[in-house]
Amino acid sequence: MAMAGGIDVVNRMKDGLAPPALVLLGGVADIDAIRLSPQRDAIEVGAGARHDAVANSDVLLAWLPDLARCWERIANIRIRMQGTVAGNLLALMSGYEGAVLLSALGASMVYSTRDSRGDMIAVRKFGEAADSFFERGGLVEKLRVPLPMAGTTRRLLYDRSLRPILTVALRIDCAGGAVVSACAVIGGCHRWPFACDLPVAGVALSELHAQADGTARSAVRQMPEPTVPWFGVANYRETVASVLLSRLIREVAA
Ligand SMILES: Cc1cc2nc3c(=O)[nH]c(=O)nc-3n(C[C@H](O)[C@H](O)[C@H](O)COP(=O)(O)OP(=O)(O)OC[C@H]3O[C@@H](n4cnc5c(N)ncnc54)[C@H](O)[C@@H]3O)c2cc1C
């Protein structure tokens, strides 16, 4: 079993998990590097980059500042200095936030297995592939976060006020005063977040405000029934997800 910062691995060992072998990833060269890809079209975040390093990375602050600012809100400083990006994703905990933010940005995981090297999978699709990833001895090397096209402004907005039961992220790319593409992600309701592209390409930012409620409602309606148990009022999470998403859309429009 791979062990990065060890926060989840050690907690699970306290609960009885007994892996036959633990492999510490800390010494692997560049496992924590955060850099611009050679083609300058993506930021590569090493699997072992700590949350604090992501939040304070000069490269991310220069190229994807919203991601650094959102990541800064994860956990407390003790956890941020120890927990890693891949550990956050691969712990498969519904309340963890890495998969929400990275799915919204269209990031991919670059990984190897016992019989392949350099495979890639979109973070938003990883939920379906997780079991086979672990069966094949998957090891994540890095995350690849694509950059927006030249002339396009990218925003990532995020509401974690109801974490861990619900988190909502919105990524929106704009150019010339209109939306190029947008994606909403809802975390906390399933083992892996629900991501959905919003049909607002071509809409002028000045018109987005008026469409916010309808767009948010129809996105949330596509979400499969939550699988993470919830003991409060029925449909509360779905109703609130729609309200929070609508607020994020209006914030961009403003
Ligand atoms: C008190 C507390 C508060 C927290 N608050 C938040 C919060 O607000 N938001 C949030 O998102 N998270 C939060 N967390 C979770 C925290 O972010 C994760 O526990 C942390 O990121 C896990 O990283 P790690 O490196 O310690 O993982 P590890 O424990 O080392 O690994 C976790 C899992 O990932 C696998 N793994 C790790 N690296 C790799 C790799 N490169 N390839 C393949 N498999 C790998 C391991 O085998 C294991 O299954 C909190 C945790 C605690 C204890």
The ligand as a Gaussian input file, in Angstrom:
#p B3LYP/6-31G(d) Opt

LIG

0 1
 C       -8.384000      16.733000      11.235000
 C       -8.477000      16.590000       9.734000
 C       -9.097000      17.601000       9.006000
 C       -9.220000      17.498000       7.615000
 N       -9.848000      18.478000       6.923000
 C       -9.981000      18.387000       5.575000
 C      -10.631000      19.395000       4.833000
 O      -11.096000      20.398000       5.361000
 N      -10.734000      19.215000       3.485000
 C      -10.224000      18.106000       2.851000
 O      -10.332000      17.990000       1.636000
 N       -9.577000      17.158000       3.539000
 C       -9.445000      17.262000       4.874000
 N       -8.789000      16.283000       5.565000
 C       -8.257000      15.143000       4.818000
 C       -6.809000      15.364000       4.380000
 O       -6.735000      16.336000       3.374000
 C       -6.317000      14.018000       3.863000
 O       -6.304000      13.165000       4.973000
 C       -4.947000      14.075000       3.279000
 O       -4.928000      14.834000       2.113000
 C       -4.480000      12.682000       2.938000
 O       -3.192000      12.791000       2.389000
 P       -2.021000      11.832000       2.836000
 O       -0.867000      12.176000       1.988000
 O       -1.818000      11.876000       4.306000
 O       -2.647000      10.429000       2.428000
 P       -2.226000       8.936000       2.869000
 O       -2.839000       8.661000       4.195000
 O       -0.756000       8.749000       2.756000
 O       -2.927000       8.136000       1.719000
 C       -4.336000       8.128000       1.553000
 C       -4.720000       7.103000       0.481000
 O       -4.142000       7.473000      -0.756000
 C       -3.286000       6.453000      -1.252000
 N       -2.182000       7.168000      -1.916000
 C       -1.500000       8.242000      -1.466000
 N       -0.647000       8.689000      -2.400000
 C       -0.791000       7.859000      -3.467000
 C       -0.204000       7.816000      -4.771000
 N        0.710000       8.700000      -5.180000
 N       -0.601000       6.836000      -5.618000
 C       -1.524000       5.909000      -5.235000
 N       -2.124000       5.914000      -4.025000
 C       -1.758000       6.885000      -3.163000
 C       -2.892000       5.650000      -0.037000
 O       -2.525000       4.325000      -0.379000
 C       -4.189000       5.699000       0.753000
 O       -5.108000       4.770000       0.248000
 C       -8.678000      16.359000       6.950000
 C       -8.044000      15.341000       7.686000
 C       -7.949000      15.460000       9.055000
 C       -7.267000      14.356000       9.822000

